[in-house]
């Protein structure tokens, strides 16, 4: 499985290090879990402005779902939603 990666950049397009990025999976239906069975994982961006989650286990419920992603540092916050799909075979296809 490829890691789920987010890249954080400032208003000038430069990568931002030490940003807290939280990944939130749905509570039910298509989706999965992070290590320990959790549906939320927090990672910190590296020098390239990237935060990634490597150990994500998809469930076998087919259909579309959303991963909510929020980046925050001090008083600044930004969020996005990534639409994903798990096919009939139980594998993520997007």
TILUMZA-148109 format. One record per atom (N, C-alpha, C): residue in three letters; x, y, z. Coordinates in nm, 2 decimals, m for minus. Each point is the difference from the previous one (the first is absolute). Example, Ala and Ser with C-alpha at 12.3 -4.5 7.8 and 13.67 -1.06 7.14 Angstrom:
// residues 2
<node><residuo>ALA</residuo><x>1.32</x><y>m0.57</y><z>0.78</z></node>
<node><residuo>ALA</residuo><x>m0.09</x><y>0.12</y><z>0.00</z></node>
<node><residuo>ALA</residuo><x>0.09</x><y>0.12</y><z>0.00</z></node>
<node><residuo>SER</residuo><x>m0.04</x><y>0.11</y><z>m0.07</z></node>
<node><residuo>SER</residuo><x>0.09</x><y>0.11</y><z>0.00</z></node>
<node><residuo>SER</residuo><x>m0.08</x><y>0.11</y><z>0.08</z></node>
***
This chain:
// residues 94
<node><residuo>UNK</residuo><x>0.08</x><y>m0.12</y><z>0.00</z></node>
<node><residuo>UNK</residuo><x>m0.08</x><y>0.12</y><z>0.00</z></node>
<node><residuo>UNK</residuo><x>0.09</x><y>0.12</y><z>0.00</z></node>
<node><residuo>UNK</residuo><x>m0.04</x><y>0.10</y><z>m0.08</z></node>
<node><residuo>UNK</residuo><x>0.07</x><y>0.13</y><z>0.00</z></node>
<node><residuo>UNK</residuo><x>m0.04</x><y>0.08</y><z>0.12</z></node>
<node><residuo>UNK</residuo><x>0.09</x><y>0.08</y><z>0.06</z></node>
<node><residuo>UNK</residuo><x>m0.03</x><y>0.08</y><z>0.11</z></node>
<node><residuo>UNK</residuo><x>m0.10</x><y>0.11</y><z>m0.04</z></node>
<node><residuo>UNK</residuo><x>m0.08</x><y>0.04</y><z>0.09</z></node>
<node><residuo>UNK</residuo><x>m0.09</x><y>0.12</y><z>m0.02</z></node>
<node><residuo>UNK</residuo><x>0.08</x><y>0.12</y><z>0.04</z></node>
<node><residuo>UNK</residuo><x>0.03</x><y>0.09</y><z>m0.10</z></node>
<node><residuo>UNK</residuo><x>0.09</x><y>0.11</y><z>0.02</z></node>
<node><residuo>UNK</residuo><x>m0.07</x><y>0.13</y><z>m0.02</z></node>
<node><residuo>UNK</residuo><x>0.03</x><y>0.10</y><z>0.08</z></node>
<node><residuo>UNK</residuo><x>m0.05</x><y>0.14</y><z>m0.01</z></node>
<node><residuo>UNK</residuo><x>0.12</x><y>0.09</y><z>0.00</z></node>
<node><residuo>UNK</residuo><x>0.00</x><y>0.10</y><z>m0.09</z></node>
<node><residuo>UNK</residuo><x>0.11</x><y>0.10</y><z>0.00</z></node>
<node><residuo>UNK</residuo><x>m0.05</x><y>0.13</y><z>0.04</z></node>
<node><residuo>UNK</residuo><x>0.06</x><y>0.07</y><z>0.10</z></node>
<node><residuo>UNK</residuo><x>m0.04</x><y>0.13</y><z>0.05</z></node>
<node><residuo>UNK</residuo><x>0.09</x><y>0.11</y><z>m0.05</z></node>
<node><residuo>UNK</residuo><x>m0.05</x><y>0.10</y><z>m0.07</z></node>
<node><residuo>UNK</residuo><x>0.08</x><y>0.11</y><z>m0.05</z></node>
<node><residuo>UNK</residuo><x>m0.06</x><y>0.13</y><z>0.05</z></node>
<node><residuo>UNK</residuo><x>0.09</x><y>0.10</y><z>0.01</z></node>
<node><residuo>UNK</residuo><x>m0.05</x><y>0.13</y><z>0.05</z></node>
<node><residuo>UNK</residuo><x>m0.05</x><y>0.08</y><z>m0.12</z></node>
<node><residuo>UNK</residuo><x>m0.03</x><y>0.13</y><z>0.02</z></node>
<node><residuo>UNK</residuo><x>m0.06</x><y>0.09</y><z>m0.10</z></node>
<node><residuo>UNK</residuo><x>0.10</x><y>0.03</y><z>m0.12</z></node>
<node><residuo>UNK</residuo><x>0.13</x><y>m0.03</y><z>0.02</z></node>
<node><residuo>UNK</residuo><x>0.10</x><y>0.03</y><z>m0.10</z></node>
<node><residuo>UNK</residuo><x>0.03</x><y>m0.13</y><z>m0.07</z></node>
<node><residuo>UNK</residuo><x>m0.06</x><y>m0.11</y><z>0.04</z></node>
<node><residuo>UNK</residuo><x>0.02</x><y>m0.13</y><z>m0.07</z></node>
<node><residuo>UNK</residuo><x>0.12</x><y>m0.08</y><z>0.06</z></node>
<node><residuo>UNK</residuo><x>0.05</x><y>0.04</y><z>0.11</z></node>
<node><residuo>UNK</residuo><x>0.11</x><y>m0.07</y><z>0.07</z></node>
<node><residuo>UNK</residuo><x>m0.05</x><y>m0.10</y><z>0.10</z></node>
<node><residuo>UNK</residuo><x>0.06</x><y>m0.12</y><z>0.01</z></node>
<node><residuo>UNK</residuo><x>m0.04</x><y>m0.10</y><z>0.09</z></node>
<node><residuo>UNK</residuo><x>0.01</x><y>0.05</y><z>0.15</z></node>
<node><residuo>UNK</residuo><x>m0.09</x><y>m0.05</y><z>0.08</z></node>
<node><residuo>UNK</residuo><x>m0.01</x><y>0.04</y><z>0.14</z></node>
<node><residuo>UNK</residuo><x>0.03</x><y>m0.12</y><z>0.09</z></node>
<node><residuo>UNK</residuo><x>0.10</x><y>0.01</y><z>0.08</z></node>
<node><residuo>UNK</residuo><x>0.05</x><y>m0.10</y><z>0.09</z></node>
<node><residuo>UNK</residuo><x>m0.08</x><y>0.01</y><z>0.14</z></node>
<node><residuo>UNK</residuo><x>m0.01</x><y>m0.11</y><z>0.07</z></node>
<node><residuo>UNK</residuo><x>m0.05</x><y>0.00</y><z>0.14</z></node>
<node><residuo>UNK</residuo><x>m0.15</x><y>0.04</y><z>0.00</z></node>
<node><residuo>UNK</residuo><x>m0.08</x><y>m0.04</y><z>m0.10</z></node>
<node><residuo>UNK</residuo><x>m0.14</x><y>0.03</y><z>0.01</z></node>
<node><residuo>UNK</residuo><x>m0.07</x><y>m0.13</y><z>0.04</z></node>
<node><residuo>UNK</residuo><x>m0.10</x><y>0.01</y><z>0.09</z></node>
<node><residuo>UNK</residuo><x>m0.08</x><y>m0.12</y><z>0.04</z></node>
<node><residuo>UNK</residuo><x>m0.11</x><y>m0.02</y><z>m0.10</z></node>
<node><residuo>UNK</residuo><x>0.00</x><y>m0.13</y><z>m0.05</z></node>
<node><residuo>UNK</residuo><x>m0.10</x><y>m0.03</y><z>m0.10</z></node>
<node><residuo>UNK</residuo><x>m0.08</x><y>m0.12</y><z>0.05</z></node>
<node><residuo>UNK</residuo><x>m0.13</x><y>0.01</y><z>0.01</z></node>
<node><residuo>UNK</residuo><x>m0.08</x><y>m0.11</y><z>0.05</z></node>
<node><residuo>UNK</residuo><x>m0.08</x><y>m0.05</y><z>m0.11</z></node>
<node><residuo>UNK</residuo><x>m0.01</x><y>m0.14</y><z>m0.01</z></node>
<node><residuo>UNK</residuo><x>m0.07</x><y>m0.07</y><z>m0.10</z></node>
<node><residuo>UNK</residuo><x>m0.12</x><y>m0.07</y><z>0.07</z></node>
<node><residuo>UNK</residuo><x>m0.12</x><y>0.02</y><z>m0.05</z></node>
<node><residuo>UNK</residuo><x>m0.12</x><y>m0.05</y><z>0.07</z></node>
<node><residuo>UNK</residuo><x>m0.08</x><y>m0.09</y><z>m0.10</z></node>
<node><residuo>UNK</residuo><x>m0.02</x><y>m0.13</y><z>0.04</z></node>
<node><residuo>UNK</residuo><x>m0.07</x><y>m0.09</y><z>m0.08</z></node>
<node><residuo>UNK</residuo><x>m0.15</x><y>m0.01</y><z>0.05</z></node>
<node><residuo>UNK</residuo><x>m0.09</x><y>m0.04</y><z>m0.08</z></node>
<node><residuo>UNK</residuo><x>m0.14</x><y>m0.01</y><z>0.04</z></node>
<node><residuo>UNK</residuo><x>m0.02</x><y>m0.11</y><z>0.11</z></node>
<node><residuo>UNK</residuo><x>m0.10</x><y>0.03</y><z>0.09</z></node>
<node><residuo>UNK</residuo><x>m0.03</x><y>m0.09</y><z>0.11</z></node>
<node><residuo>UNK</residuo><x>m0.06</x><y>m0.13</y><z>m0.05</z></node>
<node><residuo>UNK</residuo><x>m0.07</x><y>0.00</y><z>m0.11</z></node>
<node><residuo>UNK</residuo><x>m0.06</x><y>m0.12</y><z>m0.05</z></node>
<node><residuo>UNK</residuo><x>0.00</x><y>m0.01</y><z>m0.15</z></node>
<node><residuo>UNK</residuo><x>m0.04</x><y>m0.11</y><z>m0.06</z></node>
<node><residuo>UNK</residuo><x>m0.01</x><y>m0.01</y><z>m0.15</z></node>
<node><residuo>UNK</residuo><x>0.14</x><y>m0.02</y><z>m0.05</z></node>
<node><residuo>UNK</residuo><x>0.02</x><y>0.03</y><z>m0.14</z></node>
<node><residuo>UNK</residuo><x>0.13</x><y>m0.02</y><z>m0.06</z></node>
<node><residuo>UNK</residuo><x>0.10</x><y>0.09</y><z>0.07</z></node>
<node><residuo>UNK</residuo><x>0.13</x><y>m0.05</y><z>0.01</z></node>
<node><residuo>UNK</residuo><x>0.11</x><y>0.07</y><z>0.06</z></node>
<node><residuo>UNK</residuo><x>0.10</x><y>m0.09</y><z>0.06</z></node>
<node><residuo>UNK</residuo><x>0.03</x><y>0.02</y><z>0.12</z></node>
<node><residuo>UNK</residuo><x>0.11</x><y>m0.09</y><z>0.06</z></node>
<node><residuo>UNK</residuo><x>0.04</x><y>0.05</y><z>0.14</z></node>
<node><residuo>UNK</residuo><x>0.11</x><y>m0.04</y><z>0.04</z></node>
<node><residuo>UNK</residuo><x>0.05</x><y>0.04</y><z>0.13</z></node>
<node><residuo>UNK</residuo><x>0.15</x><y>0.02</y><z>0.00</z></node>
<node><residuo>UNK</residuo><x>0.05</x><y>0.08</y><z>0.09</z></node>
<node><residuo>UNK</residuo><x>0.14</x><y>0.02</y><z>0.01</z></node>
<node><residuo>UNK</residuo><x>0.05</x><y>m0.10</y><z>0.11</z></node>
<node><residuo>UNK</residuo><x>0.13</x><y>0.00</y><z>0.03</z></node>
<node><residuo>UNK</residuo><x>0.05</x><y>m0.09</y><z>0.10</z></node>
<node><residuo>UNK</residuo><x>m0.07</x><y>0.01</y><z>0.13</z></node>
<node><residuo>UNK</residuo><x>m0.02</x><y>m0.12</y><z>0.06</z></node>
<node><residuo>UNK</residuo><x>m0.08</x><y>0.00</y><z>0.13</z></node>
<node><residuo>UNK</residuo><x>m0.15</x><y>0.01</y><z>m0.02</z></node>
<node><residuo>UNK</residuo><x>m0.05</x><y>m0.01</y><z>m0.12</z></node>
<node><residuo>UNK</residuo><x>m0.14</x><y>0.01</y><z>m0.02</z></node>
<node><residuo>UNK</residuo><x>m0.06</x><y>0.14</y><z>0.00</z></node>
<node><residuo>UNK</residuo><x>0.09</x><y>0.10</y><z>0.00</z></node>
<node><residuo>UNK</residuo><x>m0.05</x><y>0.14</y><z>0.01</z></node>
<node><residuo>UNK</residuo><x>m0.04</x><y>0.05</y><z>m0.14</z></node>
<node><residuo>UNK</residuo><x>m0.09</x><y>0.10</y><z>0.00</z></node>
<node><residuo>UNK</residuo><x>m0.05</x><y>0.06</y><z>m0.12</z></node>
<node><residuo>UNK</residuo><x>0.06</x><y>0.14</y><z>m0.02</z></node>
<node><residuo>UNK</residuo><x>0.09</x><y>0.04</y><z>0.09</z></node>
<node><residuo>UNK</residuo><x>0.07</x><y>0.13</y><z>m0.02</z></node>
<node><residuo>UNK</residuo><x>0.14</x><y>m0.02</y><z>0.03</z></node>
<node><residuo>UNK</residuo><x>0.08</x><y>0.06</y><z>m0.09</z></node>
<node><residuo>UNK</residuo><x>0.15</x><y>m0.01</y><z>0.02</z></node>
<node><residuo>UNK</residuo><x>0.06</x><y>0.14</y><z>m0.02</z></node>
<node><residuo>UNK</residuo><x>0.10</x><y>0.04</y><z>0.08</z></node>
<node><residuo>UNK</residuo><x>0.06</x><y>0.13</y><z>m0.01</z></node>
<node><residuo>UNK</residuo><x>0.15</x><y>m0.02</y><z>m0.03</z></node>
<node><residuo>UNK</residuo><x>0.04</x><y>0.07</y><z>m0.11</z></node>
<node><residuo>UNK</residuo><x>0.14</x><y>0.00</y><z>m0.04</z></node>
<node><residuo>UNK</residuo><x>0.06</x><y>0.14</y><z>m0.01</z></node>
<node><residuo>UNK</residuo><x>0.13</x><y>0.02</y><z>0.01</z></node>
<node><residuo>UNK</residuo><x>0.06</x><y>0.13</y><z>m0.01</z></node>
<node><residuo>UNK</residuo><x>0.08</x><y>0.01</y><z>m0.13</z></node>
<node><residuo>UNK</residuo><x>m0.01</x><y>0.11</y><z>m0.07</z></node>
<node><residuo>UNK</residuo><x>0.06</x><y>0.02</y><z>m0.13</z></node>
<node><residuo>UNK</residuo><x>0.16</x><y>0.00</y><z>0.02</z></node>
<node><residuo>UNK</residuo><x>0.07</x><y>m0.05</y><z>m0.10</z></node>
<node><residuo>UNK</residuo><x>0.14</x><y>0.00</y><z>0.00</z></node>
<node><residuo>UNK</residuo><x>0.06</x><y>0.12</y><z>m0.07</z></node>
<node><residuo>UNK</residuo><x>0.12</x><y>0.00</y><z>m0.03</z></node>
<node><residuo>UNK</residuo><x>0.07</x><y>0.12</y><z>m0.06</z></node>
<node><residuo>UNK</residuo><x>m0.06</x><y>0.03</y><z>m0.14</z></node>
<node><residuo>UNK</residuo><x>m0.06</x><y>m0.10</y><z>m0.06</z></node>
<node><residuo>UNK</residuo><x>m0.06</x><y>0.02</y><z>m0.14</z></node>
<node><residuo>UNK</residuo><x>m0.14</x><y>0.04</y><z>0.01</z></node>
<node><residuo>UNK</residuo><x>m0.05</x><y>0.02</y><z>0.12</z></node>
<node><residuo>UNK</residuo><x>m0.14</x><y>0.03</y><z>0.03</z></node>
<node><residuo>UNK</residuo><x>m0.10</x><y>m0.11</y><z>m0.02</z></node>
<node><residuo>UNK</residuo><x>0.05</x><y>m0.12</y><z>0.01</z></node>
<node><residuo>UNK</residuo><x>m0.08</x><y>m0.12</y><z>m0.02</z></node>
<node><residuo>UNK</residuo><x>m0.03</x><y>m0.08</y><z>0.13</z></node>
<node><residuo>UNK</residuo><x>m0.12</x><y>m0.04</y><z>0.01</z></node>
<node><residuo>UNK</residuo><x>m0.05</x><y>m0.09</y><z>0.11</z></node>
<node><residuo>UNK</residuo><x>m0.06</x><y>m0.12</y><z>m0.07</z></node>
<node><residuo>UNK</residuo><x>0.04</x><y>m0.12</y><z>0.05</z></node>
<node><residuo>UNK</residuo><x>m0.05</x><y>m0.12</y><z>m0.06</z></node>
<node><residuo>UNK</residuo><x>m0.04</x><y>m0.10</y><z>0.10</z></node>
<node><residuo>UNK</residuo><x>m0.10</x><y>m0.08</y><z>m0.04</z></node>
<node><residuo>UNK</residuo><x>m0.05</x><y>m0.11</y><z>0.08</z></node>
<node><residuo>UNK</residuo><x>0.03</x><y>m0.13</y><z>m0.08</z></node>
<node><residuo>UNK</residuo><x>0.07</x><y>m0.09</y><z>0.06</z></node>
<node><residuo>UNK</residuo><x>0.04</x><y>m0.12</y><z>m0.07</z></node>
<node><residuo>UNK</residuo><x>m0.08</x><y>m0.12</y><z>0.04</z></node>
<node><residuo>UNK</residuo><x>m0.04</x><y>m0.01</y><z>0.12</z></node>
<node><residuo>UNK</residuo><x>m0.06</x><y>m0.12</y><z>0.05</z></node>
<node><residuo>UNK</residuo><x>m0.15</x><y>0.02</y><z>0.01</z></node>
<node><residuo>UNK</residuo><x>m0.07</x><y>m0.01</y><z>m0.11</z></node>
<node><residuo>UNK</residuo><x>m0.15</x><y>0.02</y><z>0.00</z></node>
<node><residuo>UNK</residuo><x>m0.06</x><y>m0.13</y><z>m0.06</z></node>
<node><residuo>UNK</residuo><x>m0.09</x><y>m0.06</y><z>0.07</z></node>
<node><residuo>UNK</residuo><x>m0.06</x><y>m0.12</y><z>m0.04</z></node>
<node><residuo>UNK</residuo><x>m0.15</x><y>0.03</y><z>m0.05</z></node>
<node><residuo>UNK</residuo><x>m0.02</x><y>m0.03</y><z>m0.13</z></node>
<node><residuo>UNK</residuo><x>m0.13</x><y>0.03</y><z>m0.06</z></node>
<node><residuo>UNK</residuo><x>m0.09</x><y>m0.12</y><z>0.04</z></node>
<node><residuo>UNK</residuo><x>m0.13</x><y>0.04</y><z>0.02</z></node>
<node><residuo>UNK</residuo><x>m0.10</x><y>m0.11</y><z>0.03</z></node>
<node><residuo>UNK</residuo><x>m0.05</x><y>m0.06</y><z>m0.14</z></node>
<node><residuo>UNK</residuo><x>m0.09</x><y>m0.09</y><z>0.01</z></node>
<node><residuo>UNK</residuo><x>m0.05</x><y>m0.07</y><z>m0.12</z></node>
<node><residuo>UNK</residuo><x>m0.14</x><y>0.05</y><z>m0.04</z></node>
<node><residuo>UNK</residuo><x>m0.04</x><y>0.11</y><z>0.05</z></node>
<node><residuo>UNK</residuo><x>m0.13</x><y>0.06</y><z>m0.04</z></node>
<node><residuo>UNK</residuo><x>0.02</x><y>0.08</y><z>m0.12</z></node>
<node><residuo>UNK</residuo><x>m0.06</x><y>m0.03</y><z>m0.12</z></node>
<node><residuo>UNK</residuo><x>0.02</x><y>0.07</y><z>m0.12</z></node>
<node><residuo>UNK</residuo><x>m0.08</x><y>0.13</y><z>0.00</z></node>
<node><residuo>UNK</residuo><x>0.05</x><y>0.10</y><z>m0.07</z></node>
<node><residuo>UNK</residuo><x>m0.07</x><y>0.13</y><z>m0.01</z></node>
<node><residuo>UNK</residuo><x>0.10</x><y>0.12</y><z>0.02</z></node>
<node><residuo>UNK</residuo><x>m0.06</x><y>0.12</y><z>m0.03</z></node>
<node><residuo>UNK</residuo><x>0.08</x><y>0.12</y><z>0.01</z></node>
<node><residuo>UNK</residuo><x>m0.01</x><y>0.05</y><z>0.15</z></node>
<node><residuo>UNK</residuo><x>0.11</x><y>0.06</y><z>0.04</z></node>
<node><residuo>UNK</residuo><x>0.01</x><y>0.06</y><z>0.14</z></node>
<node><residuo>UNK</residuo><x>0.09</x><y>0.12</y><z>m0.01</z></node>
<node><residuo>UNK</residuo><x>0.00</x><y>0.08</y><z>0.11</z></node>
<node><residuo>UNK</residuo><x>0.08</x><y>0.12</y><z>0.01</z></node>
<node><residuo>UNK</residuo><x>0.11</x><y>m0.02</y><z>0.11</z></node>
<node><residuo>UNK</residuo><x>0.12</x><y>0.05</y><z>m0.02</z></node>
<node><residuo>UNK</residuo><x>0.10</x><y>0.01</y><z>0.10</z></node>
<node><residuo>UNK</residuo><x>0.01</x><y>0.15</y><z>0.03</z></node>
<node><residuo>UNK</residuo><x>m0.03</x><y>0.05</y><z>0.12</z></node>
<node><residuo>UNK</residuo><x>0.01</x><y>0.14</y><z>0.03</z></node>
<node><residuo>UNK</residuo><x>0.14</x><y>0.02</y><z>0.05</z></node>
<node><residuo>UNK</residuo><x>0.06</x><y>0.11</y><z>m0.05</z></node>
<node><residuo>UNK</residuo><x>0.14</x><y>0.03</y><z>0.03</z></node>
<node><residuo>UNK</residuo><x>0.01</x><y>0.14</y><z>0.05</z></node>
<node><residuo>UNK</residuo><x>0.06</x><y>0.03</y><z>0.11</z></node>
<node><residuo>UNK</residuo><x>0.01</x><y>0.13</y><z>0.06</z></node>
<node><residuo>UNK</residuo><x>0.15</x><y>0.03</y><z>0.04</z></node>
<node><residuo>UNK</residuo><x>0.05</x><y>0.10</y><z>m0.05</z></node>
<node><residuo>UNK</residuo><x>0.14</x><y>0.05</y><z>0.03</z></node>
<node><residuo>UNK</residuo><x>m0.01</x><y>0.12</y><z>0.09</z></node>
<node><residuo>UNK</residuo><x>0.08</x><y>0.00</y><z>0.11</z></node>
<node><residuo>UNK</residuo><x>m0.01</x><y>0.11</y><z>0.09</z></node>
<node><residuo>UNK</residuo><x>0.14</x><y>0.03</y><z>0.06</z></node>
<node><residuo>UNK</residuo><x>0.02</x><y>0.13</y><z>0.02</z></node>
<node><residuo>UNK</residuo><x>0.13</x><y>0.04</y><z>0.06</z></node>
<node><residuo>UNK</residuo><x>m0.03</x><y>0.14</y><z>0.06</z></node>
<node><residuo>UNK</residuo><x>0.02</x><y>0.01</y><z>0.13</z></node>
<node><residuo>UNK</residuo><x>m0.03</x><y>0.11</y><z>0.08</z></node>
<node><residuo>UNK</residuo><x>m0.14</x><y>0.04</y><z>m0.02</z></node>
<node><residuo>UNK</residuo><x>m0.03</x><y>0.12</y><z>m0.05</z></node>
<node><residuo>UNK</residuo><x>m0.14</x><y>0.05</y><z>m0.02</z></node>
<node><residuo>UNK</residuo><x>m0.06</x><y>m0.03</y><z>m0.14</z></node>
<node><residuo>UNK</residuo><x>0.09</x><y>m0.06</y><z>m0.09</z></node>
<node><residuo>UNK</residuo><x>m0.04</x><y>m0.03</y><z>m0.14</z></node>
<node><residuo>UNK</residuo><x>m0.05</x><y>m0.14</y><z>m0.01</z></node>
<node><residuo>UNK</residuo><x>m0.11</x><y>m0.01</y><z>m0.08</z></node>
<node><residuo>UNK</residuo><x>m0.06</x><y>m0.13</y><z>m0.03</z></node>
<node><residuo>UNK</residuo><x>m0.04</x><y>m0.01</y><z>m0.15</z></node>
<node><residuo>UNK</residuo><x>0.01</x><y>m0.11</y><z>m0.06</z></node>
<node><residuo>UNK</residuo><x>m0.05</x><y>m0.02</y><z>m0.13</z></node>
<node><residuo>UNK</residuo><x>m0.05</x><y>m0.15</y><z>m0.01</z></node>
<node><residuo>UNK</residuo><x>m0.11</x><y>m0.02</y><z>m0.08</z></node>
<node><residuo>UNK</residuo><x>m0.05</x><y>m0.13</y><z>m0.01</z></node>
<node><residuo>UNK</residuo><x>m0.04</x><y>m0.04</y><z>m0.14</z></node>
<node><residuo>UNK</residuo><x>m0.02</x><y>m0.13</y><z>m0.02</z></node>
<node><residuo>UNK</residuo><x>m0.04</x><y>m0.05</y><z>m0.13</z></node>
<node><residuo>UNK</residuo><x>m0.07</x><y>m0.13</y><z>0.02</z></node>
<node><residuo>UNK</residuo><x>m0.06</x><y>m0.05</y><z>m0.11</z></node>
<node><residuo>UNK</residuo><x>m0.06</x><y>m0.13</y><z>0.00</z></node>
<node><residuo>UNK</residuo><x>0.05</x><y>m0.07</y><z>m0.12</z></node>
<node><residuo>UNK</residuo><x>0.04</x><y>m0.13</y><z>0.03</z></node>
<node><residuo>UNK</residuo><x>0.05</x><y>m0.08</y><z>m0.11</z></node>
<node><residuo>UNK</residuo><x>m0.10</x><y>m0.11</y><z>m0.02</z></node>
<node><residuo>UNK</residuo><x>m0.06</x><y>m0.01</y><z>m0.12</z></node>
<node><residuo>UNK</residuo><x>m0.10</x><y>m0.10</y><z>m0.04</z></node>
<node><residuo>UNK</residuo><x>0.08</x><y>m0.13</y><z>m0.04</z></node>
<node><residuo>UNK</residuo><x>m0.04</x><y>m0.11</y><z>0.06</z></node>
<node><residuo>UNK</residuo><x>0.06</x><y>m0.13</y><z>m0.03</z></node>
<node><residuo>UNK</residuo><x>m0.11</x><y>m0.10</y><z>m0.04</z></node>
<node><residuo>UNK</residuo><x>0.04</x><y>m0.11</y><z>m0.05</z></node>
<node><residuo>UNK</residuo><x>m0.09</x><y>m0.10</y><z>m0.04</z></node>
<node><residuo>UNK</residuo><x>0.06</x><y>m0.14</y><z>0.03</z></node>
<node><residuo>UNK</residuo><x>m0.08</x><y>m0.09</y><z>0.06</z></node>
<node><residuo>UNK</residuo><x>0.04</x><y>m0.13</y><z>0.02</z></node>
<node><residuo>UNK</residuo><x>m0.08</x><y>m0.09</y><z>m0.09</z></node>
<node><residuo>UNK</residuo><x>0.06</x><y>m0.07</y><z>m0.09</z></node>
<node><residuo>UNK</residuo><x>m0.07</x><y>m0.08</y><z>m0.10</z></node>
<node><residuo>UNK</residuo><x>m0.05</x><y>m0.13</y><z>0.06</z></node>
<node><residuo>UNK</residuo><x>m0.07</x><y>m0.08</y><z>m0.08</z></node>
<node><residuo>UNK</residuo><x>m0.07</x><y>m0.12</y><z>0.04</z></node>
<node><residuo>UNK</residuo><x>0.10</x><y>m0.10</y><z>0.06</z></node>
<node><residuo>UNK</residuo><x>0.13</x><y>0.00</y><z>m0.04</z></node>
<node><residuo>UNK</residuo><x>0.10</x><y>m0.09</y><z>0.05</z></node>
<node><residuo>UNK</residuo><x>0.05</x><y>0.04</y><z>0.14</z></node>
<node><residuo>UNK</residuo><x>m0.04</x><y>0.12</y><z>0.05</z></node>
<node><residuo>UNK</residuo><x>0.05</x><y>0.04</y><z>0.13</z></node>
<node><residuo>UNK</residuo><x>0.12</x><y>0.08</y><z>m0.01</z></node>
<node><residuo>UNK</residuo><x>0.05</x><y>0.04</y><z>m0.12</z></node>
<node><residuo>UNK</residuo><x>0.12</x><y>0.08</y><z>m0.02</z></node>
<node><residuo>UNK</residuo><x>m0.04</x><y>0.14</y><z>m0.03</z></node>
<node><residuo>UNK</residuo><x>0.08</x><y>0.10</y><z>0.05</z></node>
<node><residuo>UNK</residuo><x>m0.02</x><y>0.14</y><z>m0.03</z></node>
<node><residuo>UNK</residuo><x>0.04</x><y>0.02</y><z>m0.15</z></node>
<node><residuo>UNK</residuo><x>m0.08</x><y>0.07</y><z>m0.08</z></node>
<node><residuo>UNK</residuo><x>0.02</x><y>0.01</y><z>m0.14</z></node>
<node><residuo>UNK</residuo><x>0.04</x><y>0.14</y><z>m0.04</z></node>
<node><residuo>UNK</residuo><x>0.00</x><y>0.10</y><z>0.09</z></node>
<node><residuo>UNK</residuo><x>0.04</x><y>0.14</y><z>m0.04</z></node>
<node><residuo>UNK</residuo><x>0.10</x><y>0.04</y><z>0.09</z></node>
***
